[in-house]
Amino acid sequence: MFEEEGLDGDEHGDTLCGACVDNYASDEFWICCDMCEKWFHGICVKITPARAEHIKHYKCPSCSNKRARP
């Protein structure tokens, strides 16, 4: 669900933040939406690493705002 510092940046080098569309950087905290599977900078979605540890299933702002279809 989330990436910690120290991972190999080459593995995720083509990953773009779903909010700001900036590239992956290994020195930044990232979190993945469990619904759409897009990656986000923690700072862009206002999630800290400490807060992420308490989230079982993360939904990005876009997925959180989607209404269930009848």
PyMOL Python script that loads the backbone (N, CA, C, O; Angstrom):
from pymol import cmd

cmd.read_pdbstr("""\
ATOM      1  N   MET A   1       0.817  -1.192   0.000  1.00  0.00           N
ATOM      2  CA  MET A   1       0.000   0.000   0.000  1.00  0.00           C
ATOM      3  C   MET A   1       0.860   1.253   0.000  1.00  0.00           C
ATOM      4  O   MET A   1       0.497   2.222  -0.668  1.00  0.00           O
ATOM      5  N   PHE A   2       1.973   1.287   0.709  1.00  0.00           N
ATOM      6  CA  PHE A   2       2.783   2.490   0.705  1.00  0.00           C
ATOM      7  C   PHE A   2       4.247   2.144   0.589  1.00  0.00           C
ATOM      8  O   PHE A   2       4.677   1.043   0.930  1.00  0.00           O
ATOM      9  N   GLU A   3       5.008   3.114   0.097  1.00  0.00           N
ATOM     10  CA  GLU A   3       6.435   2.938  -0.144  1.00  0.00           C
ATOM     11  C   GLU A   3       7.227   3.731   0.880  1.00  0.00           C
ATOM     12  O   GLU A   3       6.913   4.888   1.161  1.00  0.00           O
ATOM     13  N   GLU A   4       8.239   3.113   1.429  1.00  0.00           N
ATOM     14  CA  GLU A   4       9.131   3.775   2.372  1.00  0.00           C
ATOM     15  C   GLU A   4      10.360   4.280   1.628  1.00  0.00           C
ATOM     16  O   GLU A   4      10.632   3.858   0.504  1.00  0.00           O
ATOM     17  N   GLU A   5      11.087   5.172   2.251  1.00  0.00           N
ATOM     18  CA  GLU A   5      12.327   5.652   1.676  1.00  0.00           C
ATOM     19  C   GLU A   5      13.311   4.504   1.535  1.00  0.00           C
ATOM     20  O   GLU A   5      13.238   3.521   2.273  1.00  0.00           O
ATOM     21  N   GLY A   6      14.235   4.629   0.584  1.00  0.00           N
ATOM     22  CA  GLY A   6      15.296   3.653   0.449  1.00  0.00           C
ATOM     23  C   GLY A   6      15.032   2.587  -0.597  1.00  0.00           C
ATOM     24  O   GLY A   6      15.879   1.717  -0.796  1.00  0.00           O
ATOM     25  N   LEU A   7      13.896   2.619  -1.272  1.00  0.00           N
ATOM     26  CA  LEU A   7      13.657   1.656  -2.328  1.00  0.00           C
ATOM     27  C   LEU A   7      14.369   2.101  -3.592  1.00  0.00           C
ATOM     28  O   LEU A   7      14.679   3.280  -3.763  1.00  0.00           O
ATOM     29  N   ASP A   8      14.622   1.157  -4.464  1.00  0.00           N
ATOM     30  CA  ASP A   8      15.319   1.433  -5.714  1.00  0.00           C
ATOM     31  C   ASP A   8      14.450   2.314  -6.609  1.00  0.00           C
ATOM     32  O   ASP A   8      13.374   1.888  -7.027  1.00  0.00           O
ATOM     33  N   GLY A   9      14.887   3.506  -6.902  1.00  0.00           N
ATOM     34  CA  GLY A   9      14.136   4.449  -7.723  1.00  0.00           C
ATOM     35  C   GLY A   9      13.951   3.989  -9.146  1.00  0.00           C
ATOM     36  O   GLY A   9      12.992   4.405  -9.796  1.00  0.00           O
ATOM     37  N   ASP A  10      14.846   3.129  -9.669  1.00  0.00           N
ATOM     38  CA  ASP A  10      14.733   2.661 -11.040  1.00  0.00           C
ATOM     39  C   ASP A  10      13.497   1.797 -11.247  1.00  0.00           C
ATOM     40  O   ASP A  10      12.902   1.805 -12.325  1.00  0.00           O
ATOM     41  N   GLU A  11      13.114   1.059 -10.226  1.00  0.00           N
ATOM     42  CA  GLU A  11      11.967   0.168 -10.326  1.00  0.00           C
ATOM     43  C   GLU A  11      10.684   0.944 -10.593  1.00  0.00           C
ATOM     44  O   GLU A  11       9.804   0.454 -11.300  1.00  0.00           O
ATOM     45  N   HIS A  12      10.566   2.143 -10.039  1.00  0.00           N
ATOM     46  CA  HIS A  12       9.355   2.947 -10.163  1.00  0.00           C
ATOM     47  C   HIS A  12       9.597   4.232 -10.948  1.00  0.00           C
ATOM     48  O   HIS A  12       8.798   5.164 -10.865  1.00  0.00           O
ATOM     49  N   GLY A  13      10.675   4.293 -11.699  1.00  0.00           N
ATOM     50  CA  GLY A  13      11.073   5.527 -12.373  1.00  0.00           C
ATOM     51  C   GLY A  13      10.034   6.119 -13.295  1.00  0.00           C
ATOM     52  O   GLY A  13      10.015   7.334 -13.489  1.00  0.00           O
ATOM     53  N   ASP A  14       9.155   5.291 -13.881  1.00  0.00           N
ATOM     54  CA  ASP A  14       8.140   5.795 -14.799  1.00  0.00           C
ATOM     55  C   ASP A  14       6.818   6.085 -14.107  1.00  0.00           C
ATOM     56  O   ASP A  14       5.859   6.503 -14.755  1.00  0.00           O
ATOM     57  N   THR A  15       6.753   5.865 -12.786  1.00  0.00           N
ATOM     58  CA  THR A  15       5.524   6.093 -12.041  1.00  0.00           C
ATOM     59  C   THR A  15       5.295   7.584 -11.859  1.00  0.00           C
ATOM     60  O   THR A  15       6.211   8.315 -11.483  1.00  0.00           O
ATOM     61  N   LEU A  16       4.075   8.040 -12.125  1.00  0.00           N
ATOM     62  CA  LEU A  16       3.709   9.443 -11.956  1.00  0.00           C
ATOM     63  C   LEU A  16       2.686   9.570 -10.841  1.00  0.00           C
ATOM     64  O   LEU A  16       1.829   8.706 -10.662  1.00  0.00           O
ATOM     65  N   CYS A  17       2.791  10.655 -10.100  1.00  0.00           N
ATOM     66  CA  CYS A  17       1.822  10.943  -9.054  1.00  0.00           C
ATOM     67  C   CYS A  17       0.463  11.226  -9.686  1.00  0.00           C
ATOM     68  O   CYS A  17       0.365  12.012 -10.628  1.00  0.00           O
ATOM     69  N   GLY A  18      -0.583  10.586  -9.170  1.00  0.00           N
ATOM     70  CA  GLY A  18      -1.928  10.791  -9.687  1.00  0.00           C
ATOM     71  C   GLY A  18      -2.487  12.170  -9.407  1.00  0.00           C
ATOM     72  O   GLY A  18      -3.499  12.556  -9.991  1.00  0.00           O
ATOM     73  N   ALA A  19      -1.845  12.922  -8.522  1.00  0.00           N
ATOM     74  CA  ALA A  19      -2.324  14.265  -8.186  1.00  0.00           C
ATOM     75  C   ALA A  19      -1.554  15.349  -8.939  1.00  0.00           C
ATOM     76  O   ALA A  19      -2.151  16.192  -9.608  1.00  0.00           O
ATOM     77  N   CYS A  20      -0.223  15.320  -8.827  1.00  0.00           N
ATOM     78  CA  CYS A  20       0.577  16.402  -9.415  1.00  0.00           C
ATOM     79  C   CYS A  20       1.276  15.987 -10.712  1.00  0.00           C
ATOM     80  O   CYS A  20       1.870  16.826 -11.389  1.00  0.00           O
ATOM     81  N   VAL A  21       1.210  14.716 -11.058  1.00  0.00           N
ATOM     82  CA  VAL A  21       1.791  14.137 -12.274  1.00  0.00           C
ATOM     83  C   VAL A  21       3.305  14.305 -12.328  1.00  0.00           C
ATOM     84  O   VAL A  21       3.883  14.353 -13.414  1.00  0.00           O
ATOM     85  N   ASP A  22       3.952  14.396 -11.171  1.00  0.00           N
ATOM     86  CA  ASP A  22       5.409  14.462 -11.123  1.00  0.00           C
ATOM     87  C   ASP A  22       5.945  13.031 -11.008  1.00  0.00           C
ATOM     88  O   ASP A  22       5.227  12.128 -10.578  1.00  0.00           O
ATOM     89  N   ASN A  23       7.195  12.831 -11.390  1.00  0.00           N
ATOM     90  CA  ASN A  23       7.812  11.505 -11.386  1.00  0.00           C
ATOM     91  C   ASN A  23       8.089  10.995  -9.977  1.00  0.00           C
ATOM     92  O   ASN A  23       8.145  11.753  -9.008  1.00  0.00           O
ATOM     93  N   TYR A  24       8.259   9.682  -9.907  1.00  0.00           N
ATOM     94  CA  TYR A  24       8.641   9.006  -8.670  1.00  0.00           C
ATOM     95  C   TYR A  24      10.031   9.437  -8.246  1.00  0.00           C
ATOM     96  O   TYR A  24      10.928   9.565  -9.079  1.00  0.00           O
ATOM     97  N   ALA A  25      10.210   9.657  -6.975  1.00  0.00           N
ATOM     98  CA  ALA A  25      11.526   9.919  -6.395  1.00  0.00           C
ATOM     99  C   ALA A  25      11.628   9.069  -5.133  1.00  0.00           C
ATOM    100  O   ALA A  25      10.732   9.088  -4.290  1.00  0.00           O
ATOM    101  N   SER A  26      12.725   8.326  -5.008  1.00  0.00           N
ATOM    102  CA  SER A  26      12.854   7.382  -3.901  1.00  0.00           C
ATOM    103  C   SER A  26      12.959   8.049  -2.537  1.00  0.00           C
ATOM    104  O   SER A  26      12.794   7.386  -1.513  1.00  0.00           O
ATOM    105  N   ASP A  27      13.233   9.360  -2.507  1.00  0.00           N
ATOM    106  CA  ASP A  27      13.350  10.035  -1.215  1.00  0.00           C
ATOM    107  C   ASP A  27      12.031  10.666  -0.767  1.00  0.00           C
ATOM    108  O   ASP A  27      12.014  11.445   0.186  1.00  0.00           O
ATOM    109  N   GLU A  28      10.926  10.339  -1.444  1.00  0.00           N
ATOM    110  CA  GLU A  28       9.619  10.870  -1.093  1.00  0.00           C
ATOM    111  C   GLU A  28       8.694   9.722  -0.683  1.00  0.00           C
ATOM    112  O   GLU A  28       8.817   8.606  -1.189  1.00  0.00           O
ATOM    113  N   PHE A  29       7.776  10.002   0.229  1.00  0.00           N
ATOM    114  CA  PHE A  29       6.788   9.009   0.645  1.00  0.00           C
ATOM    115  C   PHE A  29       5.672   8.944  -0.391  1.00  0.00           C
ATOM    116  O   PHE A  29       5.137   9.973  -0.804  1.00  0.00           O
ATOM    117  N   TRP A  30       5.330   7.743  -0.804  1.00  0.00           N
ATOM    118  CA  TRP A  30       4.258   7.507  -1.768  1.00  0.00           C
ATOM    119  C   TRP A  30       3.239   6.547  -1.172  1.00  0.00           C
ATOM    120  O   TRP A  30       3.578   5.717  -0.329  1.00  0.00           O
ATOM    121  N   ILE A  31       1.982   6.662  -1.616  1.00  0.00           N
ATOM    122  CA  ILE A  31       0.928   5.742  -1.199  1.00  0.00           C
ATOM    123  C   ILE A  31       0.107   5.376  -2.434  1.00  0.00           C
ATOM    124  O   ILE A  31      -0.108   6.202  -3.321  1.00  0.00           O
ATOM    125  N   CYS A  32      -0.342   4.135  -2.474  1.00  0.00           N
ATOM    126  CA  CYS A  32      -1.116   3.638  -3.611  1.00  0.00           C
ATOM    127  C   CYS A  32      -2.582   3.502  -3.221  1.00  0.00           C
ATOM    128  O   CYS A  32      -2.903   3.002  -2.143  1.00  0.00           O
ATOM    129  N   CYS A  33      -3.465   3.948  -4.100  1.00  0.00           N
ATOM    130  CA  CYS A  33      -4.896   3.787  -3.885  1.00  0.00           C
ATOM    131  C   CYS A  33      -5.257   2.321  -4.102  1.00  0.00           C
ATOM    132  O   CYS A  33      -4.896   1.733  -5.122  1.00  0.00           O
ATOM    133  N   ASP A  34      -5.959   1.739  -3.155  1.00  0.00           N
ATOM    134  CA  ASP A  34      -6.361   0.344  -3.259  1.00  0.00           C
ATOM    135  C   ASP A  34      -7.530   0.144  -4.226  1.00  0.00           C
ATOM    136  O   ASP A  34      -7.863  -0.994  -4.560  1.00  0.00           O
ATOM    137  N   MET A  35      -8.149   1.220  -4.673  1.00  0.00           N
ATOM    138  CA  MET A  35      -9.261   1.114  -5.618  1.00  0.00           C
ATOM    139  C   MET A  35      -8.767   1.235  -7.065  1.00  0.00           C
ATOM    140  O   MET A  35      -8.969   0.321  -7.865  1.00  0.00           O
ATOM    141  N   CYS A  36      -8.128   2.348  -7.402  1.00  0.00           N
ATOM    142  CA  CYS A  36      -7.703   2.593  -8.789  1.00  0.00           C
ATOM    143  C   CYS A  36      -6.246   2.201  -9.038  1.00  0.00           C
ATOM    144  O   CYS A  36      -5.797   2.179 -10.183  1.00  0.00           O
ATOM    145  N   GLU A  37      -5.514   1.892  -7.977  1.00  0.00           N
ATOM    146  CA  GLU A  37      -4.114   1.477  -8.028  1.00  0.00           C
ATOM    147  C   GLU A  37      -3.170   2.546  -8.580  1.00  0.00           C
ATOM    148  O   GLU A  37      -2.092   2.224  -9.079  1.00  0.00           O
ATOM    149  N   LYS A  38      -3.570   3.812  -8.492  1.00  0.00           N
ATOM    150  CA  LYS A  38      -2.679   4.920  -8.844  1.00  0.00           C
ATOM    151  C   LYS A  38      -1.830   5.263  -7.632  1.00  0.00           C
ATOM    152  O   LYS A  38      -2.261   5.097  -6.490  1.00  0.00           O
ATOM    153  N   TRP A  39      -0.615   5.746  -7.892  1.00  0.00           N
ATOM    154  CA  TRP A  39       0.317   6.143  -6.841  1.00  0.00           C
ATOM    155  C   TRP A  39       0.263   7.649  -6.638  1.00  0.00           C
ATOM    156  O   TRP A  39       0.073   8.408  -7.589  1.00  0.00           O
ATOM    157  N   PHE A  40       0.432   8.079  -5.384  1.00  0.00           N
ATOM    158  CA  PHE A  40       0.369   9.496  -5.025  1.00  0.00           C
ATOM    159  C   PHE A  40       1.493   9.836  -4.061  1.00  0.00           C
ATOM    160  O   PHE A  40       1.839   9.032  -3.195  1.00  0.00           O
ATOM    161  N   HIS A  41       2.069  11.039  -4.211  1.00  0.00           N
ATOM    162  CA  HIS A  41       2.963  11.552  -3.176  1.00  0.00           C
ATOM    163  C   HIS A  41       2.116  11.695  -1.912  1.00  0.00           C
ATOM    164  O   HIS A  41       0.992  12.191  -1.977  1.00  0.00           O
ATOM    165  N   GLY A  42       2.631  11.275  -0.789  1.00  0.00           N
ATOM    166  CA  GLY A  42       1.908  11.447   0.460  1.00  0.00           C
ATOM    167  C   GLY A  42       1.524  12.894   0.697  1.00  0.00           C
ATOM    168  O   GLY A  42       0.417  13.187   1.148  1.00  0.00           O
ATOM    169  N   ILE A  43       2.448  13.799   0.390  1.00  0.00           N
ATOM    170  CA  ILE A  43       2.185  15.228   0.621  1.00  0.00           C
ATOM    171  C   ILE A  43       1.046  15.740  -0.259  1.00  0.00           C
ATOM    172  O   ILE A  43       0.303  16.631   0.154  1.00  0.00           O
ATOM    173  N   CYS A  44       0.898  15.191  -1.467  1.00  0.00           N
ATOM    174  CA  CYS A  44      -0.167  15.636  -2.376  1.00  0.00           C
ATOM    175  C   CYS A  44      -1.557  15.240  -1.884  1.00  0.00           C
ATOM    176  O   CYS A  44      -2.540  15.926  -2.164  1.00  0.00           O
ATOM    177  N   VAL A  45      -1.631  14.127  -1.146  1.00  0.00           N
ATOM    178  CA  VAL A  45      -2.930  13.660  -0.638  1.00  0.00           C
ATOM    179  C   VAL A  45      -3.025  13.799   0.881  1.00  0.00           C
ATOM    180  O   VAL A  45      -3.929  13.253   1.513  1.00  0.00           O
ATOM    181  N   LYS A  46      -2.083  14.534   1.447  1.00  0.00           N
ATOM    182  CA  LYS A  46      -2.074  14.858   2.874  1.00  0.00           C
ATOM    183  C   LYS A  46      -2.066  13.618   3.765  1.00  0.00           C
ATOM    184  O   LYS A  46      -2.803  13.539   4.748  1.00  0.00           O
ATOM    185  N   ILE A  47      -1.209  12.642   3.402  1.00  0.00           N
ATOM    186  CA  ILE A  47      -1.036  11.430   4.190  1.00  0.00           C
ATOM    187  C   ILE A  47       0.431  11.334   4.594  1.00  0.00           C
ATOM    188  O   ILE A  47       1.320  11.364   3.743  1.00  0.00           O
ATOM    189  N   THR A  48       0.676  11.221   5.879  1.00  0.00           N
ATOM    190  CA  THR A  48       2.046  11.055   6.372  1.00  0.00           C
ATOM    191  C   THR A  48       2.355   9.564   6.489  1.00  0.00           C
ATOM    192  O   THR A  48       1.434   8.750   6.553  1.00  0.00           O
ATOM    193  N   PRO A  49       3.637   9.196   6.518  1.00  0.00           N
ATOM    194  CA  PRO A  49       3.969   7.777   6.723  1.00  0.00           C
ATOM    195  C   PRO A  49       3.363   7.223   8.013  1.00  0.00           C
ATOM    196  O   PRO A  49       2.902   6.082   8.040  1.00  0.00           O
ATOM    197  N   ALA A  50       3.361   8.012   9.065  1.00  0.00           N
ATOM    198  CA  ALA A  50       2.798   7.558  10.345  1.00  0.00           C
ATOM    199  C   ALA A  50       1.292   7.309  10.224  1.00  0.00           C
ATOM    200  O   ALA A  50       0.779   6.321  10.750  1.00  0.00           O
ATOM    201  N   ARG A  51       0.599   8.191   9.546  1.00  0.00           N
ATOM    202  CA  ARG A  51      -0.851   8.019   9.365  1.00  0.00           C
ATOM    203  C   ARG A  51      -1.143   6.812   8.463  1.00  0.00           C
ATOM    204  O   ARG A  51      -2.105   6.081   8.696  1.00  0.00           O
ATOM    205  N   ALA A  52      -0.316   6.609   7.444  1.00  0.00           N
ATOM    206  CA  ALA A  52      -0.521   5.506   6.500  1.00  0.00           C
ATOM    207  C   ALA A  52      -0.445   4.153   7.190  1.00  0.00           C
ATOM    208  O   ALA A  52      -1.103   3.204   6.764  1.00  0.00           O
ATOM    209  N   GLU A  53       0.346   4.054   8.248  1.00  0.00           N
ATOM    210  CA  GLU A  53       0.472   2.788   8.964  1.00  0.00           C
ATOM    211  C   GLU A  53      -0.849   2.349   9.594  1.00  0.00           C
ATOM    212  O   GLU A  53      -1.032   1.167   9.886  1.00  0.00           O
ATOM    213  N   HIS A  54      -1.767   3.288   9.803  1.00  0.00           N
ATOM    214  CA  HIS A  54      -3.051   2.982  10.427  1.00  0.00           C
ATOM    215  C   HIS A  54      -4.186   2.834   9.405  1.00  0.00           C
ATOM    216  O   HIS A  54      -5.338   2.628   9.786  1.00  0.00           O
ATOM    217  N   ILE A  55      -3.870   2.936   8.130  1.00  0.00           N
ATOM    218  CA  ILE A  55      -4.883   2.822   7.074  1.00  0.00           C
ATOM    219  C   ILE A  55      -4.835   1.407   6.515  1.00  0.00           C
ATOM    220  O   ILE A  55      -3.798   0.968   6.019  1.00  0.00           O
ATOM    221  N   LYS A  56      -5.952   0.694   6.593  1.00  0.00           N
ATOM    222  CA  LYS A  56      -5.993  -0.680   6.068  1.00  0.00           C
ATOM    223  C   LYS A  56      -6.171  -0.674   4.551  1.00  0.00           C
ATOM    224  O   LYS A  56      -5.487  -1.414   3.844  1.00  0.00           O
ATOM    225  N   HIS A  57      -7.084   0.155   4.048  1.00  0.00           N
ATOM    226  CA  HIS A  57      -7.344   0.261   2.620  1.00  0.00           C
ATOM    227  C   HIS A  57      -7.426   1.737   2.269  1.00  0.00           C
ATOM    228  O   HIS A  57      -8.362   2.425   2.675  1.00  0.00           O
ATOM    229  N   TYR A  58      -6.444   2.228   1.511  1.00  0.00           N
ATOM    230  CA  TYR A  58      -6.415   3.645   1.158  1.00  0.00           C
ATOM    231  C   TYR A  58      -7.226   3.906  -0.109  1.00  0.00           C
ATOM    232  O   TYR A  58      -7.072   3.207  -1.111  1.00  0.00           O
ATOM    233  N   LYS A  59      -8.087   4.915  -0.053  1.00  0.00           N
ATOM    234  CA  LYS A  59      -8.816   5.395  -1.229  1.00  0.00           C
ATOM    235  C   LYS A  59      -8.350   6.820  -1.499  1.00  0.00           C
ATOM    236  O   LYS A  59      -8.375   7.665  -0.604  1.00  0.00           O
ATOM    237  N   CYS A  60      -7.928   7.086  -2.722  1.00  0.00           N
ATOM    238  CA  CYS A  60      -7.498   8.429  -3.099  1.00  0.00           C
ATOM    239  C   CYS A  60      -8.705   9.371  -3.098  1.00  0.00           C
ATOM    240  O   CYS A  60      -9.844   8.910  -3.039  1.00  0.00           O
ATOM    241  N   PRO A  61      -8.467  10.679  -3.162  1.00  0.00           N
ATOM    242  CA  PRO A  61      -9.597  11.621  -3.159  1.00  0.00           C
ATOM    243  C   PRO A  61     -10.594  11.366  -4.284  1.00  0.00           C
ATOM    244  O   PRO A  61     -11.801  11.504  -4.083  1.00  0.00           O
ATOM    245  N   SER A  62     -10.106  10.998  -5.456  1.00  0.00           N
ATOM    246  CA  SER A  62     -11.007  10.741  -6.584  1.00  0.00           C
ATOM    247  C   SER A  62     -11.906   9.532  -6.305  1.00  0.00           C
ATOM    248  O   SER A  62     -13.116   9.600  -6.523  1.00  0.00           O
ATOM    249  N   CYS A  63     -11.334   8.446  -5.834  1.00  0.00           N
ATOM    250  CA  CYS A  63     -12.123   7.251  -5.531  1.00  0.00           C
ATOM    251  C   CYS A  63     -13.038   7.466  -4.334  1.00  0.00           C
ATOM    252  O   CYS A  63     -14.128   6.896  -4.277  1.00  0.00           O
ATOM    253  N   SER A  64     -12.611   8.273  -3.387  1.00  0.00           N
ATOM    254  CA  SER A  64     -13.439   8.568  -2.206  1.00  0.00           C
ATOM    255  C   SER A  64     -14.678   9.363  -2.584  1.00  0.00           C
ATOM    256  O   SER A  64     -15.717   9.250  -1.933  1.00  0.00           O
ATOM    257  N   ASN A  65     -14.568  10.178  -3.649  1.00  0.00           N
ATOM    258  CA  ASN A  65     -15.680  11.027  -4.063  1.00  0.00           C
ATOM    259  C   ASN A  65     -16.641  10.335  -5.021  1.00  0.00           C
ATOM    260  O   ASN A  65     -17.722  10.858  -5.292  1.00  0.00           O
ATOM    261  N   LYS A  66     -16.263   9.164  -5.538  1.00  0.00           N
ATOM    262  CA  LYS A  66     -17.144   8.453  -6.463  1.00  0.00           C
ATOM    263  C   LYS A  66     -18.328   7.879  -5.702  1.00  0.00           C
ATOM    264  O   LYS A  66     -18.174   7.300  -4.626  1.00  0.00           O
ATOM    265  N   ARG A  67     -19.506   8.049  -6.276  1.00  0.00           N
ATOM    266  CA  ARG A  67     -20.707   7.498  -5.654  1.00  0.00           C
ATOM    267  C   ARG A  67     -20.950   6.107  -6.211  1.00  0.00           C
ATOM    268  O   ARG A  67     -20.663   5.816  -7.372  1.00  0.00           O
ATOM    269  N   ALA A  68     -21.476   5.277  -5.367  1.00  0.00           N
ATOM    270  CA  ALA A  68     -21.812   3.920  -5.797  1.00  0.00           C
ATOM    271  C   ALA A  68     -22.970   3.988  -6.788  1.00  0.00           C
ATOM    272  O   ALA A  68     -23.939   4.718  -6.581  1.00  0.00           O
ATOM    273  N   ARG A  69     -22.851   3.215  -7.866  1.00  0.00           N
ATOM    274  CA  ARG A  69     -23.917   3.196  -8.868  1.00  0.00           C
ATOM    275  C   ARG A  69     -24.990   2.204  -8.444  1.00  0.00           C
ATOM    276  O   ARG A  69     -24.681   1.150  -7.889  1.00  0.00           O
ATOM    277  N   PRO A  70     -26.265   2.542  -8.707  1.00  0.00           N
ATOM    278  CA  PRO A  70     -27.353   1.646  -8.307  1.00  0.00           C
ATOM    279  C   PRO A  70     -27.361   0.355  -9.108  1.00  0.00           C
ATOM    280  O   PRO A  70     -28.217  -0.502  -8.889  1.00  0.00           O
TER     281      PRO A  70
END
""", "prot")
cmd.dss("prot")
cmd.show_as("cartoon", "prot")
cmd.util.cbc("prot")
cmd.orient("prot")
